[in-house]
Amino acid sequence: MAMRRTTIMADDALLERLRSIAHEEGVSLAEVIREGMELRAQRSRPTVTFVGIGRSGRKGHRTSERAGEMSFEPRSWR
């Protein structure tokens, strides 16, 4: 997936901590920042709460009974 360049502003202490993490893990500062943004974006997504509330109306479709088996995985933007 194509990435776009952007500019962020952060205080020196935060940037130094992020640089330290990047150095320890052997990755770029940009990678550490992207990972943090991805984690934040995932945390803010609402949980799907309507799955399994009602009947599907179709024979053989047991959505309400199988709701616990289902999981939602958002696609990564990378």
ZIBEL-V875094 format. One record per backbone hydrogen bond with DSSP energy under -1.0 kcal/mol. CO is the residue of the C=O (numbers start at 1). NH is the residue of the N-H. If there is no record, write none. Layout:
BEGIN
CO_NH ; CO_NH
END
This chain:
BEGIN
11_15 ; 12_16 ; 13_17 ; 14_18 ; 15_19 ; 16_20 ; 17_21 ; 18_22 ; 19_23 ; 20_24 ; 21_25 ; 22_27 ; 28_32 ; 29_33 ; 30_34 ; 31_35 ; 32_36 ; 33_37 ; 34_38 ; 35_39 ; 36_40 ; 37_41 ; 38_42 ; 39_43 ; 40_44 ; 50_53 ; 58_61 ; 62_66 ; 66_69
END
